[in-house]
Amino acid sequence: MQTPPKIVIIGAGSAIFGLGALVRIIQSKRLRGAELALVDIDEPNLRTMTTVAEKMNAAWGAEMTITCSTDRREVLPKADFVVVSVQVGQRETVWEQDWRIPLRHGVRQPYAENGGPGSFMNAGRNLPVILGIARDMEDLCPHAWYINVTNPLIRLTYAVHRYTNIKALGLCHQLLWGYAMAGAVLADRWGITVPPDFNVHTDADNMPHFIPVAMAALEHIDIKAAGINHFSWVYDIRDKATGEDLYPELRDRWFNHFRKDFEPLTRELFQIFGMMPTAGDSHVCEYLAYTHDPITKPWEKYDLRLQSWEGNRRRRARRWEIAHAIVDGSMDLETLRDLPRHQILEEPIPEIIESLTFNIRYYNHQLNIPNRGGLIPNLPHDAIVEVPGMVSGIGIQGLGFPPLPEPIAELCRRELSRSQIAVEALATGDRDLCLQALLLDPMITDIDTARAILDDFLTEFAPYLPQFAHDKEFVI
C-alpha cells in the first residue's frame, strides 16, 4: 500500500489562502494519515492556522501529523508536495503601489496584477522567494511536486521550469469566471438564479453574487478552454447532461438577446475573434493594448474596475474572524465543510495530490503546464500554457488542442514572449533588460516614461528586490 504523502504548505499563515487549503486537504479521506507541514514567516499567524489545522484534524479524524515552522528548510526534507501561495509585501498595499506608480507617469492600468507594468513588479518581488523555494527543494526534496498558486502565474511558474529541475504545476480557478458568464447568459435552460445587474468582476465584495452562479453553471455546463492563464479561450462548450453543443445558442443569446452591459469587453472580443475568452473583463483587459488609452478611456467604455483593495482587506479580516472563532471554539467546524458558504473558492489541491500519489485518474479543467508536445501547436514549446488534463500516478498529461486562430495565438504569443523576457530580467537583476521588458509592454508608449517607472519601482520596492542589490549575493 502506498504511504500517505508529506505535504508542505508555504504561505499557510494567510487566512485568504490557508483556510481553504487546510479545509480541503484535511477533509480528504484518501489523504488520511498524511504528514502536513505548515510554513509562514509570520509566526503569530502561523500558530493560529496551525491550531485551526489541529482542530480540524481531530474533529474530522484525519489522523495527520501536523507540524509548523517559520523556516521552510526545516520541513522540506522528504516532502512529496510543496504548495506555494506567498506574497512579498502586504498584498493590497503593494498591489495599489503597482497601480499608482505608473499612474504618476501617465500610465493608467486596467488591473495591474498579471499584465502591464504592475505585473512586472508583482513578479519581481515574488520571484526571489519562488525561486528560493525551488532551489531548496532541489537540495532537500528534489522529486517533490511544486504546486504554485501565486500570481502572476505564467511568469512565476515559467521561472521555476526555466531555472530549476523541479516539477512545477500552476493552479488557478479563473475558468469559473467563464462558467459564470455562460451560466448567466443561458440561465433559463436550467433555472439558474442570476441577481439583477449581475457581473463577474473579480472583486471580493462581488463574491457572494458570483459564486452561486458559477457553482450552478459548473453543475450543468462542460467547457473545454485553452490558451494562457487569465487569457484562455473556449474551444467547446456543452450541456453536461445531453452533450448538446451550446456554442451557437451562447453566441446568439449574448450578441442579440442579452444585456449589452454584461462583461462588454469580453462580449466584444467574442464577436471580433470568434471564440469566447473565459477570464472576464477584470483579467482579460490586462493583456491588451487597447484598455488604457487616456483619450478613449476604455475603463469607462467597458466599466473596467480596479481591484477593491479595501474590499480585499475586509475579506482578509472576515477570514481571520473565522480562524479565531475556530480557535476559541465559538464557531462549529462543520460549517467550514461548505466553503462557498464563506465565499471561499475551492482549489483542487487534494485531488491532484491524491491522483499523483495513489494513481487515481483525475480530470482537471485548468492546468498551467509547459507546452511540451505542442498542446497548443501554435504557441511556443517552452511556454506555460493553460489546458485541461489528466492527473495520475505517471504524472500530468495536458490535453492537446487544435491551433488557436492566428490572431488569438498572436495575442498569446506576445504575452508569453514578454513574460519570458521579464522573468530573465527580474531573475538576473539586469536593469537594461528590465527597461527592454517594460518597453515591450502594450501599456507603455514612451521610452522616458518606461525609464521613470522602472526607476520608481526599483527605488520604492528596493527592500523586496535582492536581485538588484549587487552588494548582496543572489543566485538564480
C-alpha positions as CSV (number, residue, x, y, z in Angstrom):
1,M,0.0,0.0,0.0
2,Q,1.2,3.5,-0.9
3,T,2.4,5.5,2.1
4,P,0.4,8.8,2.6
5,P,2.4,11.8,1.3
6,K,4.2,14.6,3.1
7,I,2.7,17.9,2.1
8,V,4.3,21.2,2.8
9,I,2.2,24.4,2.5
10,I,4.2,27.6,2.2
11,G,2.1,30.6,3.0
12,A,-0.1,28.7,5.3
13,G,-0.3,31.7,7.7
14,S,-2.5,33.5,5.2
15,A,-6.2,33.4,6.1
16,I,-7.1,34.1,2.4
17,F,-5.3,31.0,1.1
18,G,-4.5,28.9,4.1
19,L,-8.0,28.4,5.5
20,G,-9.5,27.0,2.3
21,A,-6.4,24.9,1.5
22,L,-6.4,23.3,5.0
23,V,-10.2,22.6,4.9
24,R,-9.9,20.8,1.6
25,I,-6.7,18.8,2.4
26,I,-7.7,17.7,5.9
27,Q,-11.2,16.7,4.8
28,S,-9.7,14.3,2.2
29,K,-10.3,10.7,3.2
30,R,-7.6,9.4,0.8
31,L,-5.0,11.7,2.5
32,R,-5.8,10.4,6.0
33,G,-2.5,9.8,7.8
34,A,-0.5,12.2,5.7
35,E,2.1,14.5,7.1
36,L,1.2,18.1,6.9
37,A,3.9,20.8,7.5
38,L,2.8,24.5,7.6
39,V,5.2,27.3,6.8
40,D,5.0,31.0,7.1
41,I,7.3,33.8,8.1
42,D,4.6,35.4,10.3
43,E,4.8,33.3,13.4
44,P,1.6,34.5,15.2
45,N,-0.5,33.9,12.1
46,L,1.2,30.6,11.5
47,R,0.5,29.5,15.1
48,T,-3.2,30.4,14.7
49,M,-3.5,28.5,11.4
50,T,-1.7,25.5,12.9
51,T,-4.2,25.4,15.8
52,V,-7.0,25.6,13.2
53,A,-5.4,22.6,11.4
54,E,-5.0,20.6,14.6
55,K,-8.7,21.2,15.5
56,M,-9.8,20.1,12.0
57,N,-7.5,17.1,12.2
58,A,-9.0,15.9,15.5
59,A,-12.7,16.7,14.6
60,W,-12.6,15.0,11.2
61,G,-10.5,12.0,12.1
62,A,-7.8,12.8,9.6
63,E,-5.0,11.2,11.6
64,M,-2.5,13.6,10.1
65,T,0.8,14.5,11.7
66,I,0.9,18.3,11.7
67,T,4.0,20.5,12.2
68,C,4.8,24.1,11.6
69,S,7.9,26.2,11.1
70,T,9.0,29.7,10.0
71,D,12.0,28.1,8.3
72,R,10.9,26.1,5.2
73,R,14.2,24.2,5.1
74,E,13.3,22.5,8.4
75,V,10.3,20.8,6.9
76,L,11.2,20.3,3.2
77,P,13.2,17.1,3.6
78,K,11.2,14.1,2.3
79,A,8.4,16.3,1.1
80,D,6.3,14.9,-1.8
81,F,4.3,18.1,-2.5
82,V,5.1,21.7,-1.8
83,V,2.1,24.0,-2.2
84,V,3.1,27.7,-2.5
85,S,1.0,30.8,-2.0
86,V,3.2,33.6,-1.0
87,Q,3.1,37.4,-1.3
88,V,6.1,39.6,-0.7
89,G,4.8,42.8,0.8
90,Q,1.4,43.4,2.2
91,R,-0.8,42.3,-0.7
92,E,-3.3,45.1,-1.0
93,T,-0.6,47.8,-0.3
94,V,1.9,46.7,-2.9
95,W,-0.8,46.0,-5.4
96,E,-2.1,49.5,-5.1
97,Q,1.5,50.8,-5.4
98,D,1.9,48.7,-8.6
99,W,-1.0,50.6,-10.0
100,R,-0.2,54.1,-8.6
101,I,3.5,54.3,-9.5
102,P,2.9,54.0,-13.3
103,L,-0.1,56.4,-12.9
104,R,2.3,59.1,-11.7
105,H,3.8,58.9,-15.2
106,G,0.5,58.9,-17.1
107,V,0.0,55.1,-17.5
108,R,-3.4,54.0,-16.2
109,Q,-3.5,50.2,-16.0
110,P,-6.9,48.5,-16.0
111,Y,-5.9,46.0,-13.3
112,A,-2.2,45.7,-12.6
113,E,-1.8,42.1,-11.4
114,N,-0.9,39.8,-14.3
115,G,-0.3,42.2,-17.2
116,G,1.0,45.7,-17.6
117,P,3.9,47.2,-15.7
118,G,2.2,46.3,-12.4
119,S,2.6,42.6,-13.3
120,F,6.3,43.2,-13.9
121,M,6.8,44.4,-10.4
122,N,4.5,41.9,-8.9
123,A,6.7,39.2,-10.5
124,G,9.9,40.9,-9.4
125,R,9.0,41.0,-5.7
126,N,7.8,37.4,-5.6
127,L,10.4,35.8,-7.9
128,P,13.3,35.6,-5.4
129,V,11.1,33.7,-2.9
130,I,9.6,31.5,-5.6
131,L,13.0,30.5,-7.0
132,G,14.5,30.2,-3.5
133,I,11.8,27.6,-2.6
134,A,12.6,25.7,-5.7
135,R,16.3,25.8,-5.0
136,D,15.7,24.5,-1.5
137,M,13.6,21.7,-3.0
138,E,16.4,20.7,-5.4
139,D,18.6,20.4,-2.3
140,L,16.1,18.8,0.1
141,C,13.3,17.1,-1.8
142,P,14.3,17.0,-5.5
143,H,11.5,14.7,-6.6
144,A,8.7,16.7,-5.0
145,W,6.0,18.5,-7.0
146,Y,5.9,22.3,-6.7
147,I,2.2,23.4,-6.8
148,N,2.2,27.2,-7.4
149,V,-0.9,29.3,-6.8
150,T,0.9,32.7,-6.7
151,N,0.3,35.3,-9.4
152,P,1.5,36.3,-11.9
153,L,1.1,32.6,-12.5
154,I,2.6,32.4,-16.0
155,R,5.8,34.2,-15.1
156,L,6.4,32.6,-11.8
157,T,5.6,29.0,-12.9
158,Y,7.8,29.6,-16.0
159,A,10.7,30.8,-13.8
160,V,10.6,27.5,-11.8
161,H,10.7,25.5,-15.0
162,R,13.4,27.6,-16.6
163,Y,15.9,27.9,-13.7
164,T,15.4,24.7,-11.8
165,N,14.8,21.0,-12.3
166,I,11.7,20.9,-10.1
167,K,8.4,19.6,-11.4
168,A,6.0,22.5,-11.2
169,L,2.3,23.0,-11.8
170,G,0.5,26.3,-11.8
171,L,-3.1,26.2,-10.4
172,C,-5.8,28.9,-10.9
173,H,-9.6,28.8,-10.6
174,Q,-10.2,31.6,-13.2
175,L,-12.1,29.3,-15.6
176,L,-15.0,29.6,-13.1
177,W,-15.5,33.1,-14.5
178,G,-16.1,31.5,-17.9
179,Y,-18.6,29.2,-16.4
180,A,-20.4,32.1,-14.6
181,M,-20.6,34.1,-17.8
182,A,-22.0,31.2,-19.8
183,G,-24.3,30.3,-16.9
184,A,-25.7,33.8,-16.7
185,V,-26.4,34.1,-20.4
186,L,-28.0,30.6,-20.6
187,A,-29.6,30.7,-17.1
188,D,-33.1,29.9,-18.1
189,R,-32.1,26.5,-19.6
190,W,-31.5,25.2,-16.1
191,G,-33.4,27.6,-13.8
192,I,-30.2,29.3,-12.6
193,T,-31.0,32.3,-10.4
194,V,-29.0,35.3,-11.6
195,P,-29.0,38.5,-9.5
196,P,-30.1,41.8,-11.1
197,D,-27.2,43.6,-12.8
198,F,-25.0,40.5,-12.4
199,N,-21.4,40.8,-13.4
200,V,-18.3,38.7,-12.9
201,H,-15.9,41.5,-11.7
202,T,-13.0,39.9,-9.8
203,D,-13.7,41.7,-6.5
204,A,-14.0,40.4,-3.0
205,D,-17.3,42.2,-2.4
206,N,-18.8,40.6,-5.6
207,M,-18.1,37.0,-4.5
208,P,-21.4,36.4,-2.7
209,H,-23.2,37.2,-6.0
210,F,-20.6,35.5,-8.3
211,I,-20.1,32.1,-6.5
212,P,-23.6,30.8,-6.6
213,V,-24.0,31.4,-10.3
214,A,-20.5,29.9,-11.1
215,M,-21.3,26.8,-9.0
216,A,-24.7,26.3,-10.6
217,A,-23.2,26.7,-14.1
218,L,-20.5,24.1,-13.2
219,E,-23.2,21.6,-12.5
220,H,-24.8,21.9,-16.0
221,I,-22.0,23.0,-18.4
222,D,-18.8,21.4,-19.6
223,I,-16.2,23.9,-21.0
224,K,-13.0,22.9,-22.8
225,A,-10.8,26.0,-22.9
226,A,-7.1,26.6,-23.7
227,G,-4.7,29.4,-24.0
228,I,-2.7,31.1,-21.3
229,N,-3.6,31.9,-17.7
230,H,-6.3,34.6,-17.4
231,F,-6.4,34.7,-21.2
232,S,-7.8,31.3,-22.2
233,W,-10.5,30.7,-24.9
234,V,-13.4,28.4,-25.2
235,Y,-12.9,25.7,-27.8
236,D,-16.0,23.7,-26.9
237,I,-19.0,24.2,-24.6
238,R,-21.7,21.6,-24.0
239,D,-24.6,20.7,-21.8
240,K,-23.3,18.1,-19.3
241,A,-26.4,16.1,-19.3
242,T,-27.2,15.9,-23.0
243,G,-23.9,16.6,-24.7
244,E,-25.6,19.3,-26.8
245,D,-23.2,21.9,-28.3
246,L,-24.1,25.2,-26.6
247,Y,-21.8,27.5,-28.6
248,P,-24.4,28.5,-31.3
249,E,-27.0,29.4,-28.6
250,L,-24.5,31.2,-26.4
251,R,-23.4,33.3,-29.4
252,D,-27.0,34.2,-30.4
253,R,-28.2,35.0,-26.9
254,W,-25.2,37.0,-25.8
255,F,-24.9,39.0,-29.1
256,N,-28.6,39.5,-29.8
257,H,-30.8,38.9,-26.7
258,F,-28.8,39.7,-23.6
259,R,-27.7,42.8,-21.7
260,K,-25.2,44.9,-23.7
261,D,-23.6,45.9,-20.4
262,F,-22.7,42.4,-19.3
263,E,-18.9,42.0,-19.5
264,P,-18.8,44.2,-22.5
265,L,-15.1,43.8,-23.3
266,T,-15.4,40.0,-23.3
267,R,-18.5,40.3,-25.5
268,E,-16.7,42.5,-28.0
269,L,-13.7,40.2,-28.1
270,F,-16.0,37.2,-28.6
271,Q,-17.7,38.9,-31.5
272,I,-14.5,40.0,-33.1
273,F,-12.3,36.9,-32.7
274,G,-15.0,34.3,-32.9
275,M,-14.1,32.5,-29.6
276,M,-15.2,33.3,-26.1
277,P,-12.5,34.4,-23.7
278,T,-13.0,32.9,-20.2
279,A,-11.4,35.2,-17.7
280,G,-14.0,38.0,-17.5
281,D,-13.3,41.7,-18.2
282,S,-11.3,42.2,-15.0
283,H,-8.5,40.0,-16.2
284,V,-8.7,39.8,-20.0
285,C,-8.1,43.5,-20.1
286,E,-4.6,43.1,-18.6
287,Y,-3.0,41.7,-21.8
288,L,-4.4,44.1,-24.4
289,A,-3.1,47.3,-25.9
290,Y,-6.5,48.9,-26.1
291,T,-7.5,49.1,-22.5
292,H,-5.6,52.1,-21.1
293,D,-5.8,54.9,-23.7
294,P,-6.3,58.3,-21.8
295,I,-8.4,59.7,-24.7
296,T,-10.8,56.9,-25.4
297,K,-11.0,55.9,-21.7
298,P,-11.8,52.2,-22.2
299,W,-12.1,51.8,-18.4
300,E,-15.3,53.9,-18.7
301,K,-16.5,52.4,-22.0
302,Y,-16.2,48.8,-20.7
303,D,-16.6,49.5,-17.0
304,L,-13.2,48.1,-16.2
305,R,-13.0,48.2,-12.4
306,L,-9.8,48.1,-10.4
307,Q,-9.4,45.5,-7.6
308,S,-11.1,46.9,-4.5
309,W,-8.1,46.9,-2.1
310,E,-10.3,47.9,0.8
311,G,-12.7,45.1,-0.2
312,N,-9.7,42.7,-0.1
313,R,-8.8,43.9,3.4
314,R,-12.4,43.4,4.6
315,R,-12.3,39.8,3.1
316,R,-9.0,39.1,4.9
317,A,-10.4,40.4,8.2
318,R,-13.5,38.2,7.8
319,R,-11.3,35.1,7.2
320,W,-9.3,35.9,10.3
321,E,-12.6,36.2,12.3
322,I,-13.4,32.7,11.1
323,A,-10.0,31.4,12.1
324,H,-10.1,32.9,15.5
325,A,-13.6,31.7,16.1
326,I,-12.5,28.2,15.4
327,V,-9.6,28.5,17.7
328,D,-11.7,29.8,20.6
329,G,-14.5,27.4,19.9
330,S,-17.2,29.9,19.1
331,M,-17.7,28.5,15.5
332,D,-18.7,25.0,14.6
333,L,-16.1,23.4,12.4
334,E,-18.7,21.7,10.4
335,T,-19.8,24.9,8.8
336,L,-16.4,25.1,7.1
337,R,-17.1,21.9,5.1
338,D,-19.2,24.2,2.8
339,L,-16.5,26.6,1.7
340,P,-18.6,28.6,-0.8
341,R,-20.9,29.5,2.1
342,H,-18.0,31.6,3.4
343,Q,-17.2,32.9,-0.1
344,I,-14.1,30.7,-0.3
345,L,-13.4,29.1,-3.7
346,E,-12.3,25.5,-3.7
347,E,-8.8,24.7,-5.1
348,P,-8.3,21.1,-6.5
349,I,-5.1,20.6,-4.4
350,P,-6.2,17.4,-2.6
351,E,-7.4,15.8,-5.8
352,I,-4.1,16.4,-7.6
353,I,-2.1,15.2,-4.6
354,E,-4.3,12.1,-4.3
355,S,-4.1,11.3,-8.0
356,L,-0.3,11.6,-8.2
357,T,0.2,9.6,-5.0
358,F,-2.3,6.8,-5.4
359,N,-2.6,6.6,-9.2
360,I,-6.2,7.8,-9.3
361,R,-7.2,9.2,-12.7
362,Y,-8.4,12.7,-12.2
363,Y,-9.5,15.2,-14.9
364,N,-9.0,18.9,-14.2
365,H,-10.2,21.6,-16.5
366,Q,-7.5,24.1,-15.8
367,L,-3.8,23.2,-15.5
368,N,-0.8,25.5,-16.2
369,I,2.0,23.4,-17.6
370,P,4.8,23.6,-20.2
371,N,3.6,23.4,-23.8
372,R,5.8,20.3,-24.4
373,G,4.5,18.1,-27.2
374,G,2.6,21.0,-28.7
375,L,-0.5,21.0,-26.5
376,I,-1.4,24.2,-28.3
377,P,0.6,23.8,-31.6
378,N,1.0,27.5,-32.5
379,L,2.3,28.6,-29.1
380,P,5.9,28.3,-28.1
381,H,7.2,24.9,-27.0
382,D,8.7,26.1,-23.7
383,A,5.8,28.4,-22.7
384,I,3.4,27.8,-19.8
385,V,0.0,27.2,-21.3
386,E,-3.3,26.6,-19.7
387,V,-5.2,23.5,-20.8
388,P,-7.3,20.8,-19.2
389,G,-5.6,17.5,-18.5
390,M,-5.4,14.2,-16.7
391,V,-3.5,13.6,-13.5
392,S,-2.5,10.1,-12.4
393,G,0.4,8.2,-11.0
394,I,2.5,8.7,-14.1
395,G,2.2,12.5,-13.8
396,I,0.2,15.2,-15.5
397,Q,-0.8,15.0,-19.2
398,G,-2.4,18.0,-20.7
399,L,-5.0,17.6,-23.5
400,G,-3.8,18.6,-26.9
401,F,-5.9,21.2,-28.8
402,P,-6.0,22.3,-32.4
403,P,-4.1,25.5,-33.2
404,L,-5.7,28.7,-31.8
405,P,-6.9,31.1,-34.6
406,E,-3.8,33.0,-35.6
407,P,-5.0,36.4,-34.3
408,I,-5.7,34.9,-30.8
409,A,-2.5,32.9,-30.9
410,E,-0.5,36.1,-31.7
411,L,-2.1,37.9,-28.7
412,C,-1.0,34.9,-26.5
413,R,2.5,34.7,-28.1
414,R,3.1,38.4,-27.4
415,E,2.3,37.9,-23.7
416,L,4.4,34.8,-23.5
417,S,7.4,36.5,-25.1
418,R,7.1,39.5,-22.8
419,S,6.8,37.1,-19.8
420,Q,9.9,35.2,-20.7
421,I,12.0,38.3,-21.2
422,A,10.6,39.9,-17.9
423,V,11.5,36.7,-16.0
424,E,15.1,36.7,-17.3
425,A,15.4,40.4,-16.4
426,L,14.0,40.1,-13.0
427,A,15.8,36.8,-12.2
428,T,19.2,38.2,-13.1
429,G,18.7,41.8,-11.8
430,D,19.6,43.1,-15.3
431,R,18.4,46.7,-15.3
432,D,19.0,47.2,-19.0
433,L,16.9,44.1,-19.8
434,C,14.2,45.3,-17.4
435,L,13.9,48.5,-19.4
436,Q,13.6,46.4,-22.6
437,A,10.9,44.3,-21.0
438,L,8.9,47.3,-20.0
439,L,9.2,48.7,-23.5
440,L,7.6,45.5,-24.8
441,D,4.5,46.1,-22.7
442,P,1.5,47.3,-24.6
443,M,0.6,49.8,-21.9
444,I,4.0,51.6,-22.3
445,T,4.1,54.1,-25.2
446,D,7.1,56.2,-24.3
447,I,10.8,55.4,-23.6
448,D,11.3,58.1,-20.9
449,T,8.1,57.0,-19.2
450,A,9.4,53.5,-19.1
451,R,12.6,54.7,-17.5
452,A,10.8,56.7,-14.9
453,I,8.5,53.9,-14.0
454,L,11.4,51.5,-13.7
455,D,13.4,53.9,-11.5
456,D,10.5,54.4,-9.2
457,F,9.8,50.6,-9.0
458,L,13.4,49.8,-8.1
459,T,13.6,52.6,-5.6
460,E,10.3,52.1,-3.8
461,F,10.5,48.3,-3.7
462,A,14.2,48.0,-3.1
463,P,13.8,46.1,0.2
464,Y,11.9,43.3,-1.7
465,L,14.4,43.1,-4.7
466,P,17.6,41.4,-3.6
467,Q,18.4,40.6,-7.2
468,F,19.1,44.3,-7.8
469,A,21.2,44.8,-4.7
470,H,24.5,43.8,-6.3
471,D,26.4,44.1,-3.0
472,K,24.4,41.0,-1.9
473,E,24.6,37.5,-3.1
474,F,21.6,36.4,-5.2
475,V,21.8,33.2,-7.2
476,I,19.2,32.2,-9.7
